Amino acid sequence: MSGAVCPACGVAVIPGYVKCPKCHAPLPRTRRSSLPIGGTAIEKSNSLVVPALLVVVIVGGLVAAYLGLRSTGSASPAANAARNPPETMSTTPVREPTADPNAPATRPGPDLSPTPSGSAKPPSADTLALGLDKELKRQRLWATVSVVGDHVDIRSGSCNDNAMRRELDSAATGFKSAGLARLRCMTQSGQVVFERGL
């Protein structure tokens, strides 16, 4: 069996001992220790410690970078809401103004904007027809008012209604000033109920 020899006392020493078992003098280290079975001292190798430390440092750095980017780049919606609170909106319902049923009916007035000469411009026949159409619908006298040539046609199922006749009487003056000559009230099928000059 090969072994080391103590340089101080010359005693044969089994490889692996750090000091001589007899005189306790330090023994030179051997690069390779081949111990027989039952040896008592083994030189430990540090060859795996450095790579393991490098792996731990790299993995720790990657995890820290990932968490840092995640917390700054994509904050949770709750955190964003805490940083930027939304504008508070009033929950009070807005009440639409309701028309007073007892208030007198107001009719759209004619266009009286001054002309370059300074006199008031009379409203056109089409404007008057549109105003009459809206007024009849407001009073639930469903009708269609249209200007055809020099006369105005009213198509309705309420031509014989007294309220319809009153509205047509009040509108006749405006149609006359717009240059129309006749007014006809007809059923929806086109049958003339009454016709009169303006």
C-alpha positions in Angstrom: 0.0 0.0 0.0 1.5 3.3 -1.0 1.3 6.2 1.4 2.9 9.5 2.4 5.9 9.8 4.7 6.1 12.4 7.5 9.0 14.7 6.7 9.6 15.3 10.3 9.8 11.8 11.9 9.7 9.5 8.8 6.6 7.6 9.9 4.4 6.2 7.0 1.1 8.0 7.0 -2.1 7.0 5.2 -2.9 9.6 2.6 -5.6 12.1 3.7 -4.1 13.0 7.1 -3.3 16.7 7.5 -0.9 16.2 10.4 1.3 13.3 11.4 -0.4 11.1 13.9 2.9 10.6 15.8 4.6 14.0 15.9 1.7 16.2 14.7 3.8 17.9 12.1 1.9 19.3 9.1 2.0 17.0 6.2 2.3 18.1 2.5 -1.0 17.9 0.6 -1.4 15.5 -2.2 -3.3 16.5 -5.3 -5.2 13.2 -5.5 -6.1 11.2 -2.5 -6.9 7.6 -3.1 -8.0 6.1 0.2 -8.6 2.5 0.8 -11.9 1.5 2.2 -12.1 2.4 5.8 -10.0 5.6 5.5 -10.7 8.3 8.1 -9.9 11.5 6.4 -11.2 12.7 3.0 -10.2 16.0 1.3 -13.4 17.8 0.3 -13.6 19.4 -3.2 -15.0 22.9 -3.7 -15.5 22.4 -7.4 -19.4 22.4 -7.2 -19.8 25.3 -4.8 -18.9 28.1 -7.2 -21.3 27.1 -10.0 -24.1 26.6 -7.5 -23.6 30.1 -6.2 -23.5 31.5 -9.7 -26.9 29.8 -10.5 -28.5 31.2 -7.3 -27.3 34.8 -8.1 -28.5 34.7 -11.7 -31.9 33.3 -10.8 -32.4 35.8 -8.0 -31.5 38.7 -10.3 -34.0 37.5 -12.9 -36.8 37.1 -10.4 -36.1 40.6 -9.0 -36.1 42.2 -12.4 -39.4 40.5 -13.4 -41.1 41.6 -10.2 -39.8 45.2 -10.6 -41.0 45.4 -14.2 -44.3 43.9 -13.3 -45.0 46.3 -10.5 -44.1 49.5 -12.5 -45.4 48.5 -15.9 -48.7 46.9 -15.3 -50.3 48.1 -12.1 -53.5 46.5 -11.0 -56.8 48.3 -12.0 -57.5 48.8 -8.3 -54.1 50.6 -7.8 -54.8 52.7 -10.9 -58.2 53.6 -9.6 -56.7 54.5 -6.2 -54.1 56.8 -7.9 -56.5 58.4 -10.4 -60.0 58.5 -8.8 -62.8 58.9 -11.4 -64.7 62.1 -11.4 -67.8 61.8 -9.3 -71.0 62.2 -11.2 -74.1 63.5 -9.7 -76.6 60.7 -9.1 -79.5 63.2 -8.9 -81.8 62.4 -11.8 -82.4 65.3 -14.2 -86.1 66.1 -14.5 -87.3 67.1 -17.9 -89.6 70.1 -17.9 -93.1 69.1 -18.4 -95.6 71.1 -20.4 -98.3 72.7 -18.4 -101.6 71.4 -19.8 -103.4 74.6 -18.7 -100.9 76.9 -20.4 -102.1 78.7 -23.5 -100.9 77.2 -26.8 -98.0 79.0 -28.3 -97.6 78.8 -32.0 -94.3 79.4 -33.8 -94.3 82.9 -35.0 -93.5 83.9 -38.5 -90.0 84.8 -39.6 -90.0 88.6 -39.2 -86.3 89.2 -39.8 -85.7 92.5 -41.5 -84.8 92.5 -45.2 -82.1 94.8 -46.5 -84.7 97.4 -47.4 -85.8 97.4 -43.7 -89.3 95.9 -44.1 -90.2 92.6 -42.5 -89.9 89.6 -44.8 -93.1 87.5 -44.8 -92.7 83.8 -44.1 -92.6 81.4 -47.0 -95.5 79.1 -47.8 -93.4 76.0 -46.9 -92.6 77.5 -43.5 -96.2 78.2 -42.8 -97.2 74.6 -43.9 -94.6 73.1 -41.6 -95.9 75.2 -38.7 -99.5 74.3 -39.3 -98.5 70.6 -39.6 -96.8 70.7 -36.2 -99.7 72.6 -34.5 -102.3 70.1 -35.8 -100.2 67.2 -34.5 -99.8 68.9 -31.2 -103.6 69.1 -30.9 -103.9 65.4 -32.0 -105.5 66.4 -35.3 -103.3 64.1 -37.3 -102.8 65.6 -40.8 -100.3 66.1 -43.6 -99.9 69.7 -44.8 -98.3 70.3 -48.2 -98.0 73.2 -50.6 -98.9 72.3 -54.2 -98.6 75.1 -56.8 -100.8 78.0 -55.6 -102.8 76.1 -53.0 -102.3 74.3 -49.8 -103.6 70.7 -49.3 -104.4 69.3 -45.8 -105.0 65.5 -45.8 -106.7 64.4 -42.6 -109.5 62.3 -41.2 -110.6 65.3 -39.1 -111.6 67.8 -41.8 -115.1 68.1 -40.2 -113.7 68.6 -36.7 -114.4 72.1 -35.3 -110.9 72.4 -33.9 -109.5 71.6 -37.4 -111.6 74.4 -39.0 -110.5 76.9 -36.3 -106.8 76.1 -37.0 -107.3 76.5 -40.8 -109.2 79.8 -40.3 -106.3 81.2 -38.3 -103.7 80.0 -40.8 -105.5 81.2 -43.9 -104.3 84.8 -43.5 -100.6 83.7 -43.5 -101.0 81.5 -46.5 -102.7 84.4 -48.4 -99.8 86.7 -47.6 -97.4 84.0 -48.8 -99.1 84.2 -52.2 -101.3 81.1 -52.1 -104.8 81.2 -53.6 -106.8 78.2 -52.3 -107.0 75.9 -49.3 -108.3 72.3 -49.5 -109.0 69.8 -46.8 -109.2 66.2 -48.0 -109.4 62.7 -46.6 -106.4 60.4 -46.7 -107.8 58.8 -49.9 -107.8 62.2 -51.7 -111.6 63.0 -51.5 -112.1 66.8 -51.0 -114.2 67.5 -47.9 -114.2 71.3 -48.4 -112.2 73.9 -50.4 -112.1 77.6 -50.2 -110.3 80.6 -51.6 -107.9 82.7 -49.6 
